[in-house]
Amino acid sequence: MNFKLDYNDIKNIPEISGIYFITNTLDNKIYAGSAVNIRKRLSDHFKNLKGNKHHSKHLQHAFNKY
């Protein structure tokens, strides 16, 4: 499955395991990850990004910048 979404669309993702990508559409840089529950993992990513507490300094910087 392939989804293009923003934070408000996370509730539409099925609770499935797999590989996911977070893409910066301005510079096409990609953050890749895997999870047992992709919906929960993406929710955690966006929660941490919005709180300026993400473990990836590169992803956090891009989120803050764009």
C-alpha positions in Angstrom: 0.0 0.0 0.0 1.1 3.5 -0.7 -0.3 6.5 1.2 0.3 10.2 0.8 -0.9 12.0 3.9 -0.3 14.6 6.5 -0.7 14.4 10.3 -4.5 14.7 10.2 -4.7 11.6 7.9 -2.9 9.2 10.2 -6.2 7.8 11.6 -6.9 6.4 8.0 -3.8 4.2 8.0 -4.6 0.6 8.8 -2.9 -1.0 11.9 -0.5 -3.0 9.8 3.2 -3.8 10.1 5.7 -2.8 7.4 8.1 -0.3 6.0 7.2 3.4 5.8 8.8 6.5 4.4 8.5 10.2 5.4 9.4 12.3 2.4 10.2 16.0 2.4 8.4 17.0 -0.8 10.5 20.2 -1.1 13.9 18.5 -1.4 12.8 14.8 -1.8 14.9 13.6 1.1 13.5 10.5 2.7 13.3 9.1 6.3 12.7 5.3 6.2 11.6 3.1 9.0 9.7 0.0 9.9 7.1 -0.8 12.5 4.8 -3.5 13.8 2.0 -0.9 13.8 2.7 1.8 11.2 -0.3 4.0 12.3 1.1 4.2 15.9 4.7 4.7 14.8 3.8 7.6 12.5 1.6 9.1 15.1 4.6 9.0 17.5 6.9 10.5 14.9 4.6 13.5 14.3 3.9 14.0 18.0 7.7 14.1 18.7 8.3 16.4 15.7 5.6 18.8 16.8 7.1 18.8 20.3 10.6 19.4 18.9 11.8 16.1 20.6 12.4 13.8 17.6 15.4 11.4 17.9 16.5 12.2 14.3 18.1 15.6 14.4 18.0 15.7 10.5 14.3 15.0 10.4 13.6 17.5 13.2 15.6 20.2 11.5 13.8 19.7 8.2 10.4 19.7 10.0 11.3 22.9 11.8 12.6 24.6 8.7 9.8 23.6 6.3 
